[in-house]
Each structure stands twice: as C-alpha cells, then as structure tokens.
Amino acid sequence: MKIIGTVSELKQAVAAARKASKTVGLVPTMGALHKGHLSLVKRATEENGFVVVSVFVNPTQFNNPEDLRTYPRTLEADVKLVESNTTADVVFAPSVEEMYPSKDTRMFDLSGVGEVMEGKMRPGHFNGVCQVVSKLFAFVTPDKAYFGEKDFQQIAVIRKMVRDCDFQIEIVDCPIVREDDGLAVSSRNVLLTPEHRAVAPRIHRVLAESTGKVKEMRPMELTKWVVSEVDAEPLLKVEYYEIVDGLSMQRIDSWEETDYAVGCITVQAGNVRLIDNIIYKKG
Ligand code: PAF
C-alpha cells in the first residue's frame, strides 16, 4: 500500500490503475479510522480493482474552531489499520495547503436536502463537505465512492452535488456499524468522557424502541416521545430529532406521505455531538 501526500502523485497512481483497466473506488475519510471506516474500505476493495482511502481533516467543513482543533488526528495508526485489515492500494493524506492551494470560495446549491437539520445547525458545514468531496472526486475520478449511513443527510447532499456537477460516480451508502452496546461507531466517540460514554448507547436504544410505536403515534408525537426519552438522561441533550423523507430530507407529518421514513437525531453528550438515525420504513 502506498501513502501519498500530493495530488500529482495521486493522479499518477490512478492513471496507472486505469491503464491496467482497473475500476477505481474512493473512500473519503477524516481519519481517526475505526471499524465503520474499515467496513467501507472492505466493500470498496470487493467492488473495485483499485481503492484509494483519503485521510484529511477538512477545515472548511468545521463551523466550530474548537471542534476542528480537537478533532482526533491519528495518521500513523490509520495507515496501519488500513494496511493490516484491508487490501486498499493507496492512503491519500494531503496537507491543507495541498488540498487548498488557494482559498476555496465555491458555493454549492444546498437547497432542499442541505438546508434542514445539520444544514441549519452547522452553517457552512455542507458547503465545506461539497468543496472537499468535489476536489477528491476530481483528483481520483472514481467509479464508486463509499459513505457511511450514520451521516445520513451528508449522503443526500453529496448525491445532489454529484447530480449538479454531473460527476459520473456511483455513491454507495453503507450501513451504520455499531458497538456491541448499540452506540454508532464514530471518530468522535474517543472524545467522550467515561460518564458520557456509559450513557450514550441510550440514543440507539430509544430509536430502536421507537420503531415499535409507528402504529400508535404520528411522526410528530413520536418525535416528541424520542426527544423526551433521550433527554430523560441528564448527561444527554437532544439538539434535534426529525422524522423525514429519506430522499428529500423534509419533515413528514404522516407515515402515509412517504415509503421511505427516517428519523435523524443529534445529541450533545458533554462537549461531543453524537449523530445517529433509524429507518422506520423503506419501500
Ligand atoms: O464523513 C466524513 O468523514 C467527512 O464529512 C468527509 C465525507 C470525509 C468529507 O470531509
């Protein structure tokens, strides 16, 4: 496996793979890799002849400087993890200057899917995601790119960006990977205090229990129920919970309105923002 830090070397490696008639898969990450990322990389290696894993903490998608400062950076361990658990070909780990030789002033059209939930709570976040992902797509020109469903809304935003920019890339969404106690695996979990870590599995427990209440509650009632059940734990505070159409990301008022209903939650656990979701129905 090669570790590459420059765009020109990355393009050369991809060109050589293309010359050898290999399909190309891309797994974009911000590092601090865990078993959730590994599941994406493994899927990518099963489906492509050549796989690039990017590791880059993208400053333009952080709307909170403290969050950017404290985001875990573990490149050496990341490389070891990818190398010893997968057959990926390249880890692309550029510097900020390499990714952004000049200020990226591009504004993406986030109307609809990118305006609600995370889009509302974290101004600029999705624009930054589109900036970095579109650059990675341009450098790697992958056939397929892999994203985890934990960041459910992010996938909808990236699909829109792919349509708007006319990228010929298949976006592959991969199921959430969970710890044994149900907590969605996330790079941010290592930042939890032991007390917050102990109560964090409550989020998935409540979401899972809520699927049994669809017949008796309308989406708005169920939303309130989820918020009150999670908030009953004093160390957790729901930032938002919304039951939305899984494609448009718009809130639904009745279960009949869509055949794809998803509940998206963000919870503040001390200084750490945890994100998760649950699918109520998928037609
Ligand atoms: O999901 C993430 O880790 C990031 O938002 C991504 C897609 C790698 C872009 O920086």
Boltz pocket constraint, residues with backbone or C-beta under 6 A from the ligand:
constraints:
  - pocket:
      binder: B
      contacts: [[A, 28], [A, 29], [A, 30], [A, 56], [A, 58], [A, 61], [A, 129], [A, 132], [A, 133], [A, 151], [A, 154]]
      max_distance: 6.0
